[in-house]
Amino acid sequence: MELSLILALFGFAFASSITPGPNNMMLMASGANYGMSRSWPHITGICAGFAFMICLVGLGLAQLFELFPVLNTVLKVGAALYMTYLAWMIAPAAPSLDAPEGGRPFSFVQAAAFQWVNPKAWAMALTVVSVYMPDGVFAPLTVALLFQVVGVPCMIAWAVLGVGMRRFLTTSGRLRIFNGVMGALLLASIWPIVVT
């Protein structure tokens, strides 16, 4: 892989991984509600699910969307419905900050599976495969690994931001407000799906 392509891929990976989106909003909420140690399965699930998505898209899954355009609509509707459900679940949540074992953060499997209804993950995977994918049988795996090198620290930063907010979320009322805002932001991230 040429150095210029690697640098471009790293730039795209950083820009798309650090910006707000469904994964980052939920990681910040997880860090605030459950702490860093209980957010690790969420982070690793995102990593595994997205890497698998890049590999499958790189091996030809994207062609299905070209052959069957109705799949785009099915994905948009499914993603909007599921993200609305998640926002509904996040918004009223207020586990006790004194009992961090309360509540249930995303598991590894839930976070990995979420990538398949996450419109930002789809947009990132389709873009990285169509624009940055080099030739070669191992290209999808190489791109997935390079993307993770940049993406993982970005995800950790969002979870740590949530953990840092815990010192301000010292009452159930504040935590409810925070979770309400996180739920609203997750709903707002659906808007681009609905209007395109």
N, C-alpha and C positions, 0 to 999 in steps of 0.2 A: 504494500500500500504506500503510495507516495506521501511524502511529508506534507505537501500542501493539502491533500485530501484529509489526512489525519487532523491537521490543525483546523480545517473547516468543520470536520465532524465534531471535534471537541468544542468548538465555538457554538455549534448548533445544540449539542448536548447540554452545555451549560445554560444557554439562553432558555431552552425549553424546560429544563429541569428545575431551575431556580425560580421561575415565575410562578405566580399563584395558579392553582388548578385544583381539581378534585382531590388528587392524592395529597398535595401539600396542605390543603385546608384540613383534611381529615387527620394528617399527621400532627399538625399544630394542635388540633382538638384532643388528639390522643395524648400528646405530651402534657397538655394542661390538665387533663382529667385523670390520667393513669400513671404519669411519670415516664422516664426514659426506659427503664428496664422492661416495663410491660408493653412498650411500643416497638421493641425490636422485632417481634414476629410480624408486625404490620410492615415495617421497613423491608425486611428480608422477603416477605411475600410480594411486595411491589417489585423488588429486584428480579425475583424469579419469574413472576408473571409477565413482566415487560420484556425480559430477555427472551423468553419463550415466544412471545408475540413477534418480536423482531425476527427471530429465526423462521417462524412459519410464514410471515409476510415475505421475507426474503426468499423463501423457497417456492413462492407462487400463490400464496393465499390471496394476495391483492388482486390477482386476475379474476377471482370469483366475483369481486365487486364490479369489475368491468363487464363480465359476462351476464351477471344478474343484478342490474341496478336496483331492484326492489330490496336487496339486502341492505343498501344504504339507509332506506327508510325504516326497515325493521330494526337496524342498529340504533338509529336516532330515537325511535319511539321507546325501545327497550331501555336505552341509556337514560333518557329523560324520566321514565317511570321509576327506574331503580334509584336514580340519584334523588328524586323527589322523596322516595321512601327513606333513604339514608338521612336526608336533611330533616325529615319529620322525626326520625329517631334521635338525631343529634340534638336538635333544638331544645327539647324539654329536659334533656339529661342533666342531672346534677348529683353525681356520686359524692359521697362525703370525702372531703379532703383529709380528714383525720383517719379515714379507713380506706387507704388506696387499694385494698383488695376488692372493694365494691365495684360493681359494674364490669363490663366485658369489652375490652378493646378488640379491634379486628384481629383475627387469627391469621397465621401464615396463609392458609388455604383461602380464607375470605379475601385477603388483600391480593393474592395472586389471581383469583377468579375475577375480582373487580376490574382488572385491567381490560377484560374483554367487553365491558360495558362502559368504559371510561373513554369519552370522545377525545380527550386530549391525548391519551395514550395511543389511540388509533391514528390520530393526525400525526403524532410524532413518529410512529412506526412507519406509516406510509411515506412520510417525507424522507426519513432517513434511508429507507430502502430505495426510493425512486431517485434521490439526489446524490446520496453519499456512498452507495453500495459499490465497492470495487468488484472486479471479475474474480471468479474463483469459487470452488466448491465450499470452502470454509469461510467465505465472505460474510454470510449472515451471522455466524458465531463470532467472528472477529469484531464486527460492528456492534453486536450485542455486548460483548465484553468491554470494548472501548466506551460504549455509552454508560455502562455501569460504573466505570472508574470515575466519571464525572458526576453521574446522577446520584450515587450513594451519599457523597458528602452534602449534596444539596438537600436530600431528604432528611438527613440527620440534622441539618441546620434548622429545618422547619419544626422538627420534633423538639429540638433544644429550645427554640423560640417559645413553643408551647410550655415546656417545663419552666422556663424563665418567668412566664406569666403567672405561674402558680402562686408566687408571693403576693400578687395583687388580687388573686381570686380566693380570698380567705373566708368568704361566706358563701352559703348556698345561693343567695340572691345574685351575687356577682358571677358565680359560676353559671347560673342559669342564663344571665344576660350574655355572657361570653359564648355559651353554647348556642343561644338563639342567634347571635351574630354569625357564628360559624355555619349554622344551618342555612341562614339567609345567603351567605357567600357561596355555599355549595349550590343552592338553588340558582343564584346569579350565574354560576358557571354553566348552567344548562342553557341560558339564553342564546349563546351562539349556535347551539344545536337546533333550537326551535326556529330561528330566523333564517337559517341557510337551507 
